[in-house]
Amino acid sequence: MLRSDRIRISQVCFIFFAILLIFSCFTPFSRSFFGLPTHRSVLVGEPLAPSFELPVKLTSVLQWRLNHPESAKVLHPDQSPVVAQAGEYYVSLRLFGLIPLRHMTVTAVPEIDVVPGGQSIGVLLHREGVLVVGEAPVSSQGGELSPAREAGIREGDIILAINGRQVMSESDVRELVNEGGGAGEQLNVRVKRNGREFNVGLTPDYCRKTGRYRVGLLVRDSTAGVGTLTFCEPETRSYGALGHIITDGRNSHGMELTDGSIIEAEIQGIRPGTRGRPGEKLGVFSDHHLLTGSIEQNTVYGIFGTLEGELVNPHFGAAVPVALLHHIRTGPAEMLTVLHGCEVERFRLEIEEIRPEAVGDGKGLVIRITDERLIEESGGIIQGMSGSPIVQNGRLVGAVTHVFINNPTRGYGVPVEWMLRECGLLQPAGNANSITEWRKAG
């Protein structure tokens, strides 16, 4: 056989096997196999390993191997045991029981019931120090000046202390600056920028317009806004809300807070969303104070804390079970939110996609509003709906978080499993790991 013929045959064989490999990747088995997660949560009483489509010829050569501190077992793919107790299990899919093909960590947790929210809440966060949000030049004898800018203080910086005294509010800064300026002192300002702390020397100027000493800064000590309560665990009164982190609007990092609170809000109007312009709820803090609570965490999956009283949802007479990620299905669901006053209403939506790989940013669900009345009144998802609970098949599955700017009827949601794991409510006995470790491991 000529060398050119051998090369041609080799090329044909290569192309044949390449085509065969490509087509095999689209078989139900391949999609199921490569779609197996590296981490999985199950409820006590559920099968340990996930089921997936398996050709009959492979059932005799593929095996799940279960490793647990108390036992090690070899199981066929269609013989996954039911988890009897909470804990962490390690399973691997092996060829002939020897060659590992896929590894998986399975966390078994007890079922947890929560009361779905839907109530609008006002969110008030108190940060560490005060945030520099802009400049306000000083009208001095030398003209319009900004001593703070000349000293190197920039918008987005956090002022922690002045002359060794901690500042917590705009009034603290105003009083210390005026006091130091009146005494003719140079201020020693402790500043935090991008996680790094440093000192700045700063001399106030007398402002003829205000009649006091100033440094030319605009600062803000707290953030207020409207969001939606997602759930409350009735025994501990632990709650979750918003479904996403609160930032200062200048970067994606969460605000460093010292304390905060939520209070029920009354929606007085709706500014509908349109393509390219998000809408918003127009709300004020309610005078009734029927719903209040602390803010203890500000994370990528929302804010968490403790309510001062019980949460009552008019649409659910009792707490409902939460859904783990593998319980959620694409298809119809509903969301709970407030459009008028304090009334929680139900609206239809569709879960279009489930994205377990989005654990890093929380955008694990793609949703689309299908309720005609909601679309007519709000245009779809608007600011203030963040945290609105999503219920499917009698389970709380997640919360609305973001809107697609170019299509307000579509947006993202966060699976409630991720919220519960982040705040520590969904843990096996003796395991205190939060979903932060899962994000790092994944």
N, C-alpha and C positions, 0 to 999 in steps of 0.2 A: 504494500500500500504506500502510495506516495505521501511525502510529508505534508503537502498541501491538503490532501484528502483527510489526513488525521486531524489537521488543524480545523478543517471545516466541520468534521464530525464532533470535535470537542466544542466548537462554538455552538452547534445545534443542540448538543446535550446541555450546555450551560444555559442557553436560552430556555430550553424545555423545563429544566429544574427551577429556573428563576420564575417562570410563569406559574409552575406548580406551587412554589412557595408563596407567591403573591395571592393566588386563589385560595390557598389553605388558610391564609390570614383572615379571610372573610367568612369562614365557616362559623356556625354557631358555637362550636367547641372552642375555636381560637378566640373569638370575641369574649366568651365567658372566661376562658383561662387567663387571658391577658388583662381582663377587667377585674380579676380578683384583687382586693385591697391588701396592703401590708398590715393594716390595723383595722380591727373590726370590733364593734360593741354588740353584745347580745343581752337579752334579758334572761334572768334565771328562769328555766323552764323551756327555753328555745334551743334548737339545734346549735351545736358548737360551731361547726364548719358550714360555709355557704354551699348551697346546691348549685350546680351548673351543668349545662348540657354536655353529655359525655357519650362518645360513640360506644356501642355495645362491646366492640373488640378491645376497648381500652379498660373496661371495668375490672378485668383480671390482672392488669399490670400496674394500674395506678392505685396508690394507697395514701390515705391521710395518716400521718404519724402524730399522735398526741403526746406531748410531754407536759407533765404536771408534777409539782413537787411530791405528790403522793403516788403517782402512777405514770406509766408510759404504755400506750396502747397503739396497735396498728389497726386501722379501720379502712374499709372500702369506701369510696366516695359516696355511695348511697346509704351508708350506715352511720351517719354522723350522730353522736350521742346527744341526748338532751342534757343541758347544763343543770346540775342539781344545786350548786351553791355559787355565791359570788366569788370572784377571784380573777386572776390573770392566767391564761392558758397559752401555750405555744404549739402551733400545729404546722406541719409541713406536708406538702404534696410530693410524694416520692414515686419514682419509676422503679418497679420491681421491689419496692420497699427499701431501696438502697440509694438511688440517685435523687438528690433533692431538686425539685423543679420550682417550688414556690414556698415561701415561708410566710407565716401570718401570726400576729399577736392578737389574741382574742380576749377582750375584757368583758367579763360577765357581771352585770349590775342588777340589783333588784329594781322592780318596776316602781316608777315614781309618778304620783298624780299631782297635778297643779290646777289652780283656778286660772283659766284664760283671762287676759285683761281686755284691752281695747279702749280703756279710758284715756282721754287726753291729759297730759301732765305738763306742768311748767317745770323746767329743769334749771336749777340754780347751783352753779359750781363756784367754789372759792379756791383760787389757785394758791400755790406757793409764791409769796411775794406779789408784785403787781406787774402787769404786762405793759410794755411801751407800745402804744398803738399809733403814735404819730407825733407831730411837732406843733407847738403853739408859740411862735416867736415872742420874745420879751420886748416890749416897747420901752427902751431905756434912753438915756441921754445920748448914747452912741448910735441910736437907730434901732432897727429890728435885729435882735440877736438871738442866738440859740446856744447858750453855754453848754448844754448837754451834748449837742451834736459836735461842737468843737472839741469836747472832751473825749469823743469816741463812742458815745452811747447811740445805739441804732434801734430803729423800729423792729420789734420782735424780741428785744432783750427783756429779761425779767429782773427787776430790781428787788433784791432780797433784804437789804439793810442799808441804813444811812447812819454814819457815825456809830456803828456797832449796835444800833437799835433796829430790831426787826420791823419791817413794814408789811402790813396786811391789807391796806386799803388806800384809795386815792387820798383820803383825808390825812392819813399818816404821812404820806409824802409831802403834801402841801404844808403841814404844820412843821415838819422837821426842816424843810427847805427854808421856810420863812424865818424860823428860829435861828438857823445857822447863818442866814444872810444878814439878819439884824445884828448878830454878834460879830459880823465881819469874818466868819470862819470859812475855810475851805472844807467842803463836805467830802467825806470818805464814803463812796457809794459802792456797795457790793453788788455785782452784776453777774447774771448767769446767761450764757449764750451757747446754744447747741450742746448743753450738758456740761460746759466748762465754766467755772467760776473765776472771777478776777475783780480787782478793785480799781476804781476810777476816781481821780481827784477832780472836784467840781466846785466852782465858785458861783453862787447865785447872783443875779442882777436884780436891781429894783425895777419893778414894772410900774410905769406911771398910770397905765389904764386901770390896773386892778388894785394899786396901792399896797402891794406886798412884794416880797422877794420870790423870784421864780427862776426856773432853769430851762424853760422852753419845751416841756414835754407834755404830751397827753398820755395818761396811763389808765388802765382798767383793772379792777380787782376781781371781777366775777363775770360769769357768762350766764345769760338767761335765754331760754328758748322753749319752744313747744315740741313735744314728742308724744309717744304713745307707750303705755304700760303693756308688757307682753304677758307676764305670768306672775303668780305668787304661789309659793309652796305653803299650804295652810298651817302646818305644824310649826315651822320656824319663822313664818311670815317673810321669808327671803324672796325678793322679787328680781326680775330682770326687765329691762326696758331699752328702747331705741334700736338695739340690734347692731349698732356700730359705735365706733369710738367718737368722742367729742374732742375736736381739735380747736386751736385758736384761729383757724382759717388761713394760716400762713404756711403750714406744712402738715404732713400726715401724722405727726407725732401727737399722742394724746396729751391733754393738759395735765400738768402736775398739780394735783389738788390737795388741799389740806382738809377740807370738809365740803359738804354739799347737801342739797335737799331737793325733794320733789314735792309738788303740791298739785292737786287736781286743777285742771284748766278748763275754762268754758270757751267753746268755739263760737265766736261772734260773726264770722264771715269766712268765705272761701275765695281765694284768688285762683281761678282755674289755670291749669298748666296747658301750654301749647308747645308745638314742635320748636325746640331751641330755647324755650323759656320755662323753667320749672314753676309750678304753682305753689301755693302755700296756704296753710290754715292760719287764720287770724284769731288769736286767742288771748285771754287775760286770765290771771290767777283767780280761781273761784273764791268767793267769800265764805263758802260753806265749810271749807277745810275738812271735807269728809275723807279725803285721801291724801295722806302725807307720809313721808318716809325719808330716811337718810340715804346718802350716796357714799358708798364705801369703795367701789372699784369703777374705773373708767378704762375699758378695754376694747379691743378690736371687735368684740362680740356684743358690746353694749355697756350700759351702766348697771350696777348691781348694788343692792343694799337691803335694808329692812323696813317694812311698812310698820306704821304705828298701830294700825288696827287691821281687822279682817277685810279681805277683798271679796266683794259680791259682784257676780256677773249675772245680769238679768236673763241671759240666754242659756245658762247652765246652772242647774239646781245643785250640782255637786262638782267636785274636782274631776278632771278628765286625765287619762293616761297620756304620757308624752310618747312621741314616736322617735325611735332611733333612725339612723340614716337609711337602713335597709327596709324600714317600714314605709317610707315615703314612695309614692308612685306618681308618675306623670299623669295628668288628667285633672278633673274638676276638684276644686277645694273652695274654701271661703275664708274671707278675712273679716276681722272685727275692728271697727274704728268709729270715731265720732265725726260727724259733719256739722251738727247743729247742737249748740248748748253743751250738755253733758251726756246726751243719749248715745249709748253704744249700739251700733247697727251692724247687720251682717250683709256682706256683699260677695258676689261670685267672682272667682278668678280661676285661672288654669295654671297648673304647674307644668311648664314646658320642658324643663331640663333639670336634672339633678347632677351636681358637679362636686363629687367628693374630693377632687384634686384642689379645690379652691379653699381648703382649710386655712391657708395662710392669710387670706383677705376677707374671709367670712361670706363671700358671695356664692354660697353653695346651691342656691336655687335660682332658676330663671322663671319669672312669673309673668302672666298677662292678665290684665283686668278684662273681664267679660260682662260685668254687670252694667247694663245700659244706663241705669239711673246714676250710678257712680261716675260713669264717663261723662254723662250730661252735666252733672253738677261740678265735678272737679277736673274733668279732662283725663282722669286716670290717677296715677300716683303723684302725690304732691308732698312738699315739705311739711312736716308735722305728723305724717303717717308712719314715719320710721318707728318700728317696734310693734306695729299692728299685728296681732297674732294671726297665724294661718292655721286653720283646722281642716283636717281631712280624715274621713272615715272614723269620726269620733275621737281622734287623737290630735293633740297640739303638735304640729310638725315644724313650725318655724315662725319667723317674723319678717315683715316687709322692711327693707333697709334702704334701697337706692332706686332711682328712676332712670330710665334711659332718656337722655336729654332730647334726642331726636324722635322719641316715640313715648309720650308719657303714659300710654296704656301698658307698657312693659317695664320691667325692672328686675331687681335682684332681691333675694331673701336669704336669711341665715337659718340653717337648721337649728331647731331648739336643742338638739343633743349637744351642739357645740357651746351654746350659751350655758346650759346646765353644767357641763363639764368644766367650763371656765370658772364658774362661781363656786364650784365644789359640791353642788347638790347631787351630781351623778357620778358616784365613785363606788367601786367595790370596797368591801370591808377591808380596812387597814391600808388603803391606797389613797394617798393624798395628792397624786399627780394631777395637774390641771391640763387642759388641752394645749397649753403653751408647750409642754414637753412633747405632745403628739405632733404639733406643728414642726418642732425642731427635728423630731425623729422621721417625720414623713417627707 
